Amino acid sequence: MRMKSKQAVLAGLILSVSLGVSAGDKKDCSKALKGIVHFSDDDVRFHSKDGVVVFVDPVNGPEDSVVAVTKMVKPDLILITHPHGDHFQPDVLKAYLKANPKAVLAGPAEVVKQAKEKGIDGMKEVAPNQHYELAGVKFETLPAYFSEGDSHPKSGNWVGYVLQLNGLRYYVTGDTEPVSEMAESKADVIFPLLYGCGGNLDSAVKMAELSKASIVVPVHTGGRVEVIEKYIAGLPKDVQCCYYLKGKLVLVQ
């Protein structure tokens, strides 16, 4: 895949907040990502054609100006991958629960424990390699961990999420190395972590290869366009890549 100049890419910025997609749109970023927005870190949000709003790892509060523009401020379901502060912010969750007290929250056991300690009760517990349906949304959990070091241990039972929305499968990996289960994800769109804003480009490419997703949307990029461009250059030629800057979708031709 070859990229246009940075100027041409940035000229393609669009805000993708309209609804609905068909299975025939799997290779079209602008259609497959309708109703979806990524802010910073791992904060990805979905508005399905059925009107269900799902947040994964929201760390940007509803008062944030970029968030306010998208109107993604009233979730039905909030999913947390693991308890690190760039993925899990109890005060932010409380702000969204104020917007919708009936919102369902879910995350691994350690997240549930810490949420309760911060006064957030009733959070559902999830574990890797399971199927769930919450708030009318079907999703699966895949393990998320790093074999080296102890910052993201496999024993933590932390997860990534494969969401079934609008006839497609969206995989938000969370913080992880490539794991064998990615090959079984059947993902149409993958949101792979660029760890340390680009410290794992080879393994992030491997995630795209393993999942066989037709659309790749890197997250946790720190907004560093030069890192994103380097990542895209390493992707398989048969995939399409898009990315977000400040909540706006950049289409890569």
C-alpha positions as CSV (number, residue, x, y, z in Angstrom):
1,M,0.0,0.0,0.0
2,R,1.4,3.4,-0.9
3,M,0.4,6.6,0.8
4,K,-0.4,10.0,-0.7
5,S,1.4,13.0,0.5
6,K,0.7,14.1,4.0
7,Q,-1.1,17.2,2.6
8,A,-3.4,15.0,0.5
9,V,-4.1,12.7,3.4
10,L,-5.0,15.5,5.8
11,A,-7.2,17.1,3.1
12,G,-9.2,13.9,3.3
13,L,-10.3,14.5,6.9
14,I,-13.9,13.7,7.5
15,L,-16.0,13.3,10.6
16,S,-17.6,9.8,10.5
17,V,-20.7,9.9,12.7
18,S,-23.6,8.9,10.4
19,L,-25.2,5.5,10.8
20,G,-25.5,2.1,9.1
21,V,-23.3,-0.2,7.0
22,S,-23.9,-3.4,5.0
23,A,-21.8,-6.5,4.8
24,G,-20.9,-5.6,1.3
25,D,-19.1,-2.5,2.6
26,K,-16.3,-4.4,4.4
27,K,-13.5,-2.9,2.3
28,D,-14.7,0.6,2.4
29,C,-13.4,2.6,5.4
30,S,-15.8,5.4,5.1
31,K,-18.8,3.0,5.2
32,A,-17.5,0.4,7.6
33,L,-16.6,3.2,10.1
34,K,-19.8,5.1,9.9
35,G,-21.0,5.8,13.4
36,I,-17.5,5.1,14.8
37,V,-15.0,7.5,16.2
38,H,-11.6,7.1,17.9
39,F,-10.3,9.9,20.2
40,S,-7.0,9.4,22.1
41,D,-5.3,6.2,23.5
42,D,-7.7,3.2,23.1
43,D,-10.9,5.3,23.3
44,V,-13.1,3.9,20.5
45,R,-16.8,4.6,20.3
46,F,-19.6,2.9,18.2
47,H,-23.1,4.1,17.4
48,S,-24.9,1.2,15.7
49,K,-27.6,1.6,13.1
50,D,-30.0,0.3,15.8
51,G,-29.2,3.2,18.0
52,V,-27.0,1.4,20.5
53,V,-23.9,3.4,21.7
54,V,-20.8,1.4,22.9
55,F,-17.7,2.9,24.4
56,V,-14.4,0.9,24.7
57,D,-11.9,2.4,27.2
58,P,-13.3,5.9,27.3
59,V,-10.7,8.3,28.8
60,N,-12.0,11.5,27.3
61,G,-14.9,13.1,29.3
62,P,-18.1,14.4,27.9
63,E,-17.0,18.0,28.5
64,D,-14.1,17.5,26.0
65,S,-14.6,19.8,23.0
66,V,-13.8,17.1,20.5
67,V,-16.1,14.6,22.1
68,A,-18.9,17.2,22.3
69,V,-18.8,17.7,18.5
70,T,-19.5,14.0,17.9
71,K,-22.3,13.9,20.5
72,M,-20.9,10.5,21.7
73,V,-21.7,11.3,25.3
74,K,-24.5,8.9,26.3
75,P,-23.4,5.3,26.2
76,D,-25.5,2.2,26.5
77,L,-22.5,-0.1,27.1
78,I,-19.0,0.7,28.3
79,L,-16.3,-2.0,28.0
80,I,-12.9,-1.7,29.7
81,T,-9.9,-3.8,28.5
82,H,-7.7,-3.5,31.6
83,P,-7.1,-1.2,34.7
84,H,-4.3,1.0,33.4
85,G,-5.0,4.8,33.6
86,D,-4.8,5.3,29.8
87,H,-7.7,2.8,29.4
88,F,-9.7,3.1,32.7
89,Q,-10.7,6.4,34.3
90,P,-13.3,5.9,37.1
91,D,-14.1,9.7,37.2
92,V,-14.8,9.6,33.4
93,L,-17.0,6.6,33.8
94,K,-19.0,8.4,36.5
95,A,-19.5,11.3,34.2
96,Y,-21.0,9.1,31.5
97,L,-23.1,7.2,34.1
98,K,-24.5,10.6,35.0
99,A,-25.4,11.1,31.3
100,N,-27.1,7.6,31.3
101,P,-27.5,5.9,34.7
102,K,-28.8,2.8,32.9
103,A,-25.6,2.3,31.0
104,V,-24.0,-1.2,31.5
105,L,-20.4,-1.4,32.4
106,A,-18.1,-4.5,32.0
107,G,-14.4,-5.3,32.4
108,P,-12.0,-7.9,33.8
109,A,-12.1,-8.8,37.5
110,E,-9.4,-6.3,38.5
111,V,-11.3,-3.5,36.8
112,V,-14.5,-4.5,38.5
113,K,-12.7,-4.5,41.8
114,Q,-11.1,-1.1,41.3
115,A,-14.4,0.4,40.0
116,K,-16.2,-0.7,43.2
117,E,-13.5,0.8,45.3
118,K,-14.2,4.1,43.5
119,G,-17.9,3.9,44.1
120,I,-19.0,2.3,40.8
121,D,-21.2,-0.7,41.6
122,G,-22.8,-3.3,39.4
123,M,-20.0,-3.6,36.8
124,K,-20.1,-6.9,35.0
125,E,-17.1,-9.1,35.0
126,V,-15.7,-10.6,31.8
127,A,-12.9,-13.1,31.1
128,P,-10.9,-14.0,28.0
129,N,-12.2,-16.4,25.3
130,Q,-15.9,-15.9,26.2
131,H,-19.1,-14.8,24.4
132,Y,-21.4,-12.2,25.9
133,E,-24.5,-10.2,25.2
134,L,-25.0,-7.0,27.2
135,A,-27.2,-4.0,26.4
136,G,-28.3,-5.9,23.3
137,V,-24.8,-6.1,21.9
138,K,-23.1,-9.4,21.2
139,F,-19.3,-9.5,21.7
140,E,-16.4,-11.8,22.3
141,T,-13.4,-11.4,24.5
142,L,-9.8,-12.3,23.4
143,P,-6.8,-12.4,25.8
144,A,-4.6,-9.3,25.9
145,Y,-1.1,-9.5,27.4
146,F,2.6,-9.2,26.8
147,S,4.8,-12.2,27.4
148,E,7.8,-10.1,28.4
149,G,7.9,-7.9,31.5
150,D,5.2,-7.8,34.2
151,S,3.2,-4.7,33.1
152,H,0.6,-6.7,31.1
153,P,0.7,-10.3,32.5
154,K,-1.3,-13.1,31.0
155,S,-2.4,-13.9,34.5
156,G,-4.3,-10.6,34.7
157,N,-7.0,-12.1,32.4
158,W,-7.2,-8.8,30.6
159,V,-9.0,-8.6,27.3
160,G,-9.7,-7.2,23.9
161,Y,-13.2,-7.0,22.4
162,V,-14.7,-8.3,19.2
163,L,-18.0,-6.5,18.8
164,Q,-20.8,-7.6,16.4
165,L,-22.4,-4.4,15.1
166,N,-24.1,-3.5,11.9
167,G,-23.4,-6.9,10.3
168,L,-19.6,-6.5,10.9
169,R,-17.1,-7.6,13.5
170,Y,-14.9,-4.9,15.1
171,Y,-11.9,-6.0,17.1
172,V,-10.4,-3.5,19.6
173,T,-7.3,-5.3,20.8
174,G,-6.4,-3.4,23.9
175,D,-2.8,-3.6,25.1
176,T,-1.4,-6.8,23.8
177,E,1.2,-8.6,21.7
178,P,0.0,-10.7,18.8
179,V,-1.8,-13.7,20.3
180,S,-2.9,-16.9,18.5
181,E,-6.6,-16.2,19.2
182,M,-6.4,-13.3,16.8
183,A,-6.4,-15.8,13.9
184,E,-9.9,-16.9,15.1
185,S,-11.3,-13.4,15.6
186,K,-13.0,-13.3,12.1
187,A,-12.6,-9.5,12.4
188,D,-13.7,-7.3,9.5
189,V,-12.1,-4.2,11.2
190,I,-9.2,-4.3,13.7
191,F,-8.1,-1.5,16.0
192,P,-4.5,-2.6,16.9
193,L,-2.5,-0.9,19.6
194,L,0.6,1.1,18.6
195,Y,2.3,0.5,21.9
196,G,4.2,3.5,23.2
197,C,2.9,5.4,20.2
198,G,4.8,3.2,17.8
199,G,7.2,1.0,19.8
200,N,5.7,-2.2,18.5
201,L,5.1,-1.5,14.8
202,D,6.2,-5.0,13.7
203,S,3.9,-6.8,16.2
204,A,1.1,-4.4,15.3
205,V,1.5,-5.4,11.6
206,K,1.4,-9.0,12.8
207,M,-1.9,-8.4,14.5
208,A,-3.4,-7.2,11.2
209,E,-2.0,-10.2,9.4
210,L,-3.3,-12.7,12.0
211,S,-6.8,-11.3,12.1
212,K,-7.1,-11.1,8.3
213,A,-9.2,-8.0,8.8
214,S,-9.8,-6.1,5.6
215,I,-9.7,-2.7,7.4
216,V,-7.0,-1.7,9.9
217,V,-7.4,1.4,12.2
218,P,-4.4,2.0,14.4
219,V,-5.0,3.4,17.9
220,H,-2.9,4.6,20.8
221,T,-0.9,6.5,18.2
222,G,-0.4,9.8,20.2
223,G,-1.5,11.6,17.0
224,R,2.0,11.1,15.6
225,V,1.3,11.1,11.8
226,E,4.9,10.0,11.0
227,V,4.5,6.9,13.1
228,I,1.1,6.1,11.6
229,E,2.6,6.5,8.1
230,K,5.4,4.1,8.9
231,Y,3.0,1.6,10.3
232,I,0.7,1.8,7.3
233,A,3.7,1.2,4.9
234,G,4.3,-2.1,6.6
235,L,0.7,-3.5,6.3
236,P,-0.3,-6.2,3.9
237,K,-1.2,-4.7,0.5
238,D,-4.7,-6.2,0.4
239,V,-5.9,-4.3,3.5
240,Q,-7.3,-0.8,3.6
241,C,-6.1,1.5,6.4
242,C,-7.7,4.6,8.0
243,Y,-6.9,6.5,11.1
244,Y,-8.2,9.3,13.3
245,L,-6.8,12.6,14.3
246,K,-8.7,14.6,17.0
247,G,-11.8,12.5,16.4
248,K,-11.7,12.9,12.6
249,L,-11.3,10.1,10.1
250,V,-8.4,10.2,7.7
251,L,-8.9,8.1,4.6
252,V,-5.7,6.6,3.2
253,Q,-6.0,5.9,-0.6
